């Protein structure tokens, strides 16, 4: 008997906000994404392992990890 198991990461785009980038200093759209990693058994996602939120500048491409509370607080439009 054998088991097929692994990890799967799903990336969801939460929204876009207009802010000044911490890296380049330009007023640009910042894309908010949510990455959730789950343990899978026979290709079925079962147990959530980790959830991370990130903010990426559309002008320079810099990406920063942000907390869940910051991601929920941002005025997504």
C-alpha positions in Angstrom: 0.0 0.0 0.0 1.2 3.5 -0.7 0.1 7.0 0.0 0.4 10.1 -2.2 0.9 13.2 -0.1 2.4 16.6 -0.3 1.9 20.3 0.0 -0.1 22.7 -2.3 0.0 26.4 -2.2 -2.9 28.5 -3.6 -2.4 32.2 -4.3 -5.5 34.4 -4.2 -5.5 38.1 -5.2 -7.3 40.0 -2.4 -7.4 43.3 -4.1 -5.5 46.5 -5.2 -4.8 49.6 -3.1 -3.1 52.9 -4.0 -0.1 53.6 -1.7 3.4 54.9 -1.7 5.9 52.0 -2.2 8.4 51.5 0.6 11.1 50.5 -1.9 10.8 53.0 -4.8 8.8 55.8 -3.1 6.3 56.1 -6.0 2.6 56.4 -5.6 1.5 53.2 -7.4 -1.1 50.4 -7.2 -0.2 47.7 -4.6 -1.5 44.2 -5.2 -2.5 42.3 -2.0 -2.2 38.5 -2.3 -3.0 35.7 0.1 -0.9 32.5 -0.1 -2.3 29.5 1.7 -0.4 26.2 2.0 -2.3 23.0 2.7 -1.2 19.4 3.3 -2.7 17.1 0.7 -3.5 13.4 0.7 -4.3 11.8 -2.7 -4.4 15.4 -4.2 -7.1 16.5 -1.8 -6.2 19.5 0.4 -6.9 18.6 4.0 -5.0 20.5 6.7 -4.0 24.2 6.4 -0.4 24.6 7.3 0.4 28.2 6.7 -1.3 31.4 5.4 0.8 34.5 4.4 -0.2 37.9 3.0 1.9 40.0 0.7 1.9 43.4 -0.9 3.5 43.9 -4.3 4.2 47.2 -6.0 3.1 47.3 -9.7 5.7 50.0 -10.5 9.0 48.4 -9.3 7.9 44.8 -8.5 9.1 44.9 -4.9 7.1 42.5 -2.7 6.7 42.7 1.1 5.1 40.3 3.5 2.4 42.0 5.6 0.4 40.7 8.6 -3.1 39.5 8.4 -4.5 42.4 10.3 -2.8 44.9 7.9 -4.2 43.0 4.9 -7.7 43.1 6.3 -7.4 46.8 7.3 -6.3 48.1 3.9 -9.1 49.8 1.9 -9.2 47.4 -1.1 -10.8 48.8 -4.2 
